[in-house]
Amino acid sequence: MPEVLRRPLPTVISRRAQDRIAATQAILVWPRVWRKHPHVAMTLGVSKCSKSYNHSLTEAAGYQYTAYPWNRWKKYGVMLTICVTQLSMNFNAAIYSSAVKGINQEFGIDNSRLGMVAFLVAYAFGCELWAPWSEELGRRGVMQLSLSLVNASILICALSPSFAVMIIGRVFGGLASAGGSVTLGMVADMYHQEDQQFPVLVASLFSCLGAVVGGITGGPLSDNLDWRWIFWAQLIFSVVAQLVHGFFGYETRTRVLLKEEADRRGIKELDSVPYARLEVREGGKRWDVKKMLKTIYRPYRMLLLEPIVLCLSLLSGFADALIFMFFESYGIVFRQWDFSDTRISLVLIALAVSYIVAAVTFIPWILRDNRRRLSKRTFEPETKLDWLLPTVLCLPLGLLGSAFLATKSWIGVVAFTVPIGIANFAIYYATIDYMVAAYGIYAASATGGNGFCRDFLAGVSALYTKPMFTRLGIRNTYFLLTGLAVALCIPVYLFRWKGPQIRAWSSFAQKIEASRERQEVFWKSYGRPTGGVLVQSPSPSQATDDEKAQQAPDAQAEPETWEVRATQTDNTSPRLPSFTGVFTSDTNSTALNPSPTMSRAGSGDKKATANPGTPSSGEAPV
């Protein structure tokens, strides 16, 4: 460590000392500097935007410490935990239907279906409640806590002396299930938005398979063991999922990873300077209750006010509700041919096969999007719905075929289960993919509304399935469901052809589009990021007249962003890590304009260093 850092700071320091201190600004800053030595604080590039006057380690500065550059095998390990966790939580939701008969007999009731309603409705709200905590505290700890609470809730149900205790355990288990809000967040932590399609496809597949595996497993257990073994099976699977997550579930949240790096630098490397400290700062207070409440509320707001989110979420929720209806309605349909619980559960294998087939059919469309992106061709988010246009028709067709054959041929019902499963998975994945592309930074809230509808509508389906099939009859019920499916499928075609006009009315989509346009202007002027590196574009002098005319108005109105690389100016000092950061300033300010001490990143062999002058009011410390 430079000698100047080992003794108290003088009131006036030399230029050489200033250079040595500036070279360490990526590592530390003294909280007391601003009060006693304001000119030194200016040299360090510290502004009063931070209440504790500590240096901020940004994602750009600590990119190598985030989950994005992890090797593929480490990411595969985390994806394994995501898949197992999704399987486990949806397994818990579905297998309960196999315990209904035993619970009714044990407690002398006839409404034990309420246990499934309690779990799924609570699950719909629980997913959204866990999301902001995982953003603040990290994914790993929150997921481990969630799995522990879920295991406790299963134990309550397995040992319940009454149905009231059973309901309490199911509600507690639903609220404790973090679900897709955290697992999809882990995917976003590891993969950039343009690389998320394959990981989201895999996560979606295992989420859908979890419910089917629960239905398939429950039949043999119900026929051969006591109903409490349904919950012991849940507990075994959930404990295995928690162990897998404990071994392979690395922390992925960027904020937490940067905080760990900040602590490592501030405590281990700088232990000789006790008042040196480095903090991760993403803007605002860490525990911003108002912000957290807004994060929880936004999915419901978008669900009510955004027609795209509302219509597609209702379609996705209806398709998922059909699957949970099958867990009870198949008992009514297949009893016509004297099927046992085990044979009825084996019918659900057709659903599992249909999910896998549907997932495979999306691979060519994902590759198409990748080719378009590599060729730098622009395309509307609505192109994400291209494959959904034909596959969504499988939903009403499968229901219509089941209506004609439900009382004539059991093999016909099984055959028409396949297109229903294909449609269910296609709707789930394509709507998520489309919302991510259309809503950008608000994608988590949009997909959160989608997930809420799926869980909520699946939960309430247990209330009306048996009365509907017994009062309307099997065939009439399927005809009714076919009509609802046709009505809910129409918006898919409307959004595909009129999506841009509909999004133009949305305040959320307008903000995203404005941000996209500013980003495109910046990329045209200063380069497009490729693999986390800013690639230099042709200089404005080399651009064509049309490009200059197009770039000029926006470039004058929007802030400019410069990537700055700090270098150590004194070769005799001990080696200190270099850093890369992003400065943003208003174009009217000259504090961060190009100068002999600052140049665009990637411009030849030039090294850019931060100007040691007084920071501007809009400058963020790096």
N, C-alpha and C positions, 0 to 999 in steps of 0.2 A: 504494500500500500504506500502511495506517495507520502513523504515525510510531512508535507503540509497538512495532511489529514490527521496526524498523530498529536499535534499540538493545538492549543486554542487558536481560533481564527483571529488574525489581527484586524484592526480597524481598516487599514489600508493594505492591500495585497498587491504583489507585483503582477505584471502581465504573464510571466511564466507560471505563477501560481494559479492565475485565472484559467489558463489553458489546461492545467492539470486537473483543476476542479471540474471544468466543463467536460472533460473526458470521462468523468465518473457520474455525470448526471443521470445516466440510465440506471444507476444502482441506488443512490441515496440522496437525501436532502435533509438538512438540519432544521427541525421545527422552529428553533429559536433564531434562525438566521434573519428572517424577515424583520423581526422587531429590532435587533441590534445592528445588523449590517445590511440595510436595504440594497446597497450597491452590489454586494456579493450575491444577494438573492437574484438580482437582475442578471448577473453573470451566469448563475446556475439555471436560469430560465424558469424560475418559480413565479407563479402568479397567485393572487389571492382568491382564485376561483376555488381552491381547496381549503376547507375550513381549518384543517389541521396543518396546512402548508406542507403536506407531504407529497413526494413525487408519485405520479400515476403510472403504473405499468399497464399499458394498453394492449389490446389483442394484436395490433400491428407490431408493437415493440416486442411482444413475447410470443409471436406466432409459433415458434418451434416448441413452445411448452404447452400448446393446446393439443386437442385430440385430432385436429385435421391432418398433421403430418405423420401420424402413427403408421407403422407398417401394416400390411394387409392382414397378417395373422393375428395381430393384437385386436384389430377391428373385428375380425371373424369371431374371436373369443367373446367380445362384447355382444355381437349379433347373436351368438349362441344363447347368452343369458336373456336377451330380448325375446327370442323365440320360445324358450322354456317358460319364461315368466308369462308371456301372452297365453301359451297353452294352459298353464296352471290356473290363471284367473278366470278364463272362460270355461275351463273344465269345472271349476267350482260352481259357476252359474248354472250349467246345464245338467250336471249329474243329479242335482237335487230332485228332478222330476221322477227319477226312479225310486226315490224313497217315499213318495207321496202315499202310496197304498199302505205301507207299513206304519207311517206316522198316523194316518187316519185310524188304523186299528189300535195302535198303542194308546192314543189319547182319546179315543172315542169321538172323533170329530169328522167333518166331511169337507173342510175348507183348508187343508194343509197346503194347497197351491199358493196360499198367501205368502208362504216362505220364499217362493221364487220371485213373487212380485216385490217383496220387501228387499231382497238382495239386489235385483236389477235396478229398481228405482233408486235405491241408495247408491249403487254403483254409478249411475248416471251423474249424480251430483258429486260423488267422491272423486271421480277422475278430475273434475275441474278444481276441486279444493286442494288437491295435492300439487297441481302444476306450479303455482307461484312459490311454494316452499322448495320445490326442487330447483327452481331458478336461483333462489337465494342461498340455500344450504348445500346444494349439490345433488346429483342424481343417485349416487351410490348409497349415501346414508339414508336418504328419503325412501329409496326402494327397499333397503333392508328393514327399516322401521315398518313400512307398509306390509311386507311379507310376514314380519313377526306378529303384527296385529291381526293379520288374516289367519295365521295359524292359531292364535288365541281364540278367535271367533269360531273357528271350526271345532276346536276343543269344547267350547261352550255348547255348540249344537250336538256334538257327539254324546255329551254327558247330560243333556238337558232333561230335567225331571218333568217338565210340562211344555205345552206348545207355546205358551207365552215366553218362556225362556228361549225357546227355539227361534221365535220371531226376533227377539232382542239380539241373539247371536247372528242372525242373518242380516239384520240392518247394520250391525256393527261391522260385519264382514264386508258388506257392500261399500260402506263409507271408508273402510280401511284399504280398499283396493285402489292402488294408484293407476294401474291400467295403462292405456295407450297414451295418456297425456304425458307420462314420464318416459315411456319406452320410445315413442316417436321423437321426443325431445333428445334422447340419447343419439338417435340417428342423425338429427340435425346438428348435434355437437361434433360428430365425426366426419360428416360428409357435407360438402358445399351443396347449395341448392341444386345446381345443375347435375350433381352426381347422386342425388338421393333416390332416384326412381327404383333402381334395383333393390336397395335396402328396404325401402318402404314396401315394395312388392312382397318381399320375404316376410316382413313383420305383419303385413296384412293377411298373408296366407296362414300363418300360424295362429293369428287371432281368430280367424274363421274356423280353423281346424280344431281349436280348443273346445268349442261347444259340441262339435260332432264327436270328438273323442270321448267327451263326457257322456253323451247319449249312448254311444256304442258300449262303453264300459259298464254303464249303469244297469243294463238289462241282465247280464249274467249274475251280477252281484245281487240284484233284487230277487232273482229266481232261487238262488242257492244259499244266501246268507241273510242275517238279520239286517234290518234297515239301517242300523247304526254303522254298519260296515261301509255304507255309502260315504259317511263322513270320515271314517278312518282312512278310506282310500283318498279322499281329498287331502287329509292331513299328510299322508305319506308323500303324495305328489308335491304338495306345497313345500314341505321340508326339503325335498330333493331340489326343487326350484331355488329355494333360498341358499342351499349349499352351492349349487352351480353359480349363482350370482355372486356369492361370497368369494369363490375362487377365480372367476373370470370377469366379474363385473367391475372393471376399473372405473374410476371417476372420469367422467367425460365433460362435465360442465366447465366451460371456458373460464368463468369467473373464479371458480374454486381452484383450478389448475394454476392460474396466474397468481392467486393468493398464496398457494404453496411455494411457488417460485419466489415470490416476494419475501416470504418468511425465510426461505433458505438463504437468500442473498443478505437480508437484513440481520439475521441472527448468526449464521455460521461464518459468512465471509467478512462481516463487519462487526464482529463481536468486540473489537478493540475500540469501537466508537459507540458507546452505549446509547447515545441519543439518536443514532442513525436509524432510520425507519423507512420502509418502502411499502406503499399501500396500493392495492388494486382499486381502481376507480372507474366506474362505468357511468358516472353522472348521477347526481342526486344522493340522498341519504341511502344507506344500505337497507335499513328497515323502514321503508316508506309504506306505511299502512294504506295510505290513499291509493298509491300505485298498485299495491297488491289487490285491493278490493276492485280496482278498475280492471285488473287482469282477470279476476274471477267473473266480473259482471259482463265483460265484453262479448264472450261467446253467446250469451243469451240475448244481448242487444242485437248482434248480427243475425242471430236466428230469427228474430222478430222483424227486423227492418230491412234485411238484405233478401230480395226475392230469389237470388241464385242460391244462397245458403239455405233458405227456408224450403224451397221446392226440392232441391237435391237431398237435403237431410230427411225430409219426409219420405222420399222415395227409398233412400237407404234404410231408414228406420222400418218402413213397411216390409222391405225384403228380409231384414233380419228378424222381424216379428214373425214372418212366415216360418222360419226355421224353428223358432221356439214353439210355435203352434204345432209343428209336426211332432214334437215330443209328446204331446197329449193327443192330438187328432189321429196320429197313426195307431194309437191304442184303440180308437173307435173304428177306424177304417179296416185294419187288418184283423180285428177280432171276428170279422165276417168269415174269415178262413181259418179260425181257431189258432192264430199265431200266439206263441208264448212271448213273454217279455224279452227273452233272449233273441228270438227270431225277429221281433219288431226292431230291436236295437241294431241288428245286423243290416236291416234295410238302409240305415243311415250311412253305410259304407258307400252307397251311391253318391251321397252328398260329398263325402271326402274326396272321391275320385273326381267329381265335377269341379271342386275347388282347385285341385291340382291342374286339371286340364285348362281351366280358365286362366290360371296364373301363367302357364306356359304360353298361351296364345297372346299374352301382352308383351312377351319378349321382343318380337319383331317391331312392335310399335315404339318400344323404348329405344331400340337400336336406331330406328328412323329419327327420333328426336336427337339422339347423339350425333348422327351424321349431319343433321341440319345445323346443330350448334357449332360443330367443328368447321363447317363451311361458312360460318358467320351469316347464315340466312336467318332473317327474322320471321317469326310466325306468331300468330295470335294464341293466347291460352286456350281458346276454344278448340284448337286442333287436338287437345288432350282427350276430347270426347269422341274422336273419330271411331275408335273401336267399340265404344259403348253404344253407338247408334244401332248396329245390328244385334249386339249381344243383349241389350236391354229388352228386346222383343221376346227373348227366351222366357222372361218372367210370365207375361200373360199367356204365351203359348203352352208353357208347362202346366199352368193352372187350368187352362181350358182342356188340355188332354186328360188331366187328372179328373176333371168333372165328368167326362164321358166314360171313363174306365174305372172310376172309383168303386163302383158296385158290380163290375163285371170281371175284372182281371187284376189280380194283385201284381203280376209282373208288369202290367201296363202302368200302374201307379209308380212302381219303382223306376221304370224307364223315364217317365216324365218328371221324376225328381231330379234327374241329371240337368236338364235345361234350367230348372229353377235354381239349382246350386250355382251353375255357371253365371246366371244373371246376378245372383246375390253377390258373388265375389267381384264380378266386373263392376257392378254399381259401387260397391264399397271402395275399391281401389281407384277407379276412374274419377269418382267425385272428389276423393282426397287429392289426387294428382292435379285435377283442374283447379281446385280451390287454392292449392299451393302456388300454382302459376298465376292465378288471377288476383290473389290478395297479398302476395309478397310477405311483408313483415306482419300482416294481420292473419297469415295463414293458420297459425296455431289456434287463434280464436275461431276462425271459420271451420276448421276441422274439429274443433272442440264441440261446436254446435252439432256437427254431423254425428260425432260419437255419442253426444247426449241423446239425440233422437233415437239412435239405434238401441241403446240400453233401455231408455224409458219406454219406448213402444214395445220392445221385446218383453219388458216386465209386465206391462198392463195386459199383454195378450193372454196371459194365464187366467185373467178374470173372465174373459168372454169366449174362449175357445170351446170349452165343453158345452155351455148353453147354446152357442150358435150352431154347433154341429148336431146337437140333439133336437133342437126346435126347428131349424130350417131344413135339416137333412143334409147328408153328405154332398150330394150333387148340387143342390141349390147354394150351399155355402161356397163351394168351389166356383160357381158362376159369379157369385157376389164378389169374391176375391179377384176374379179375372177382371171384372169391371173396374174395381179400384186400381188394379195394376195398370190398366190401359190409361186411366186418367192421370196417374202419377208419372207415367212414362212420357207423356206429351211434352212437358217442359224440357226434357233432354234435347229434343229436336229444336225447340224454340231457342234454347241457349246456344246451340251449335251455330245457328245461322244469324241470330240477332243478339248474341252475347255482348259484342262491343257496344252496341247501343244501350243495352240494359245496364252494363257496367258504367256507362257514362253518367247515369243518374245516381250512382253510388258515391257517397262522400269518401268511403274507404278506398274504393278503386281509383278515384280521382287522385288521391294522395299518392297511391302507388304509381300511377301512370306519370305524374309529375316527377316523382323521384327517378323513374326509369329514364325519362327524357333527359334529365340533368346528367344521369350517369352516362348515357350514350354520348352526350356532348363532351363530357370529360374524356371518355375513351377515345373519341375521334381526335381530340386535341393532344392528349398526353399518353395514350396507350391503353391497351386492354389487359387486365390481369389474367395471367395464365399460370395455374398451379401456385397461386399465392405470390407471383412475381409480377411487377408492373412492367409490361413490355412497351418499349418506346415506339411511338407512332411517328409518322413523318411530321416534321416541324411545320408550323403554320406557313412558312415561306415556301415549302414544297407542296402544300395543298393546292388543289385546284380553286379557281375563282368561285365555282358553285359551292364548294365545301366551306370556303371562307365566309361567303355570304350567309350560309346556313348556320355556321357556328357563331358568328359575330354577335348577334343580338343576345342569345342566351349566355354566352361567355361573359358579357358585360354585366348581366343581371344577377348571376349566381356566384356563390363563393368558389374559390379555387382551392384545390387540394394538392399538396406537394408531399412527396415521400422524401424524407430526410434521413440520411445515414450519418450518425455521429462517429467520428474516428478519434483515436487517441493521438494527440499532437506531439506528445513527448515520448520518444522511443526509449528513453532511459527509465521510464516509469514501469512498474510491474504491469503485466498483461491484464487488461480489463476488457470485459466483453463489449463488443460493439452492439449497436441496437438500431432498429429501424422503426420509425414512427410516422404518423401522418399528421401534418399540420393543416388546419383549415382556417382561412381568414377571409374577411370581406375584401373584395377586389378594390374597394376605395382606400384600404389601408396599405401602406407601403412597407409595413414591418416585415412581411414574409414574402415580398415580391422577389423575383430572381435577382441575385446580387453576386459579386465575386465570391462570397462565402456560402452561397446556396445555389444549387442547380437541380434540375429535374433528375430523379432517380433513373438510372439506366442510360444516361447520356454519355456513352463512351467510357473513358477511364477517369472521368472527373469524380472527385469525392465531395459530397455535400456535407457541410457542417452547419450546425445551428448558429445563427448570428447571436453573439453574446450581448447584444443591445437590449434595451428595455422591451419586454414583451408587449404586444398590443393587447387591447381589451378583449379581442376575440381569440387570443392564442391559447392553445391547450398545451400544458407542459408535457414533454415526452421524455 
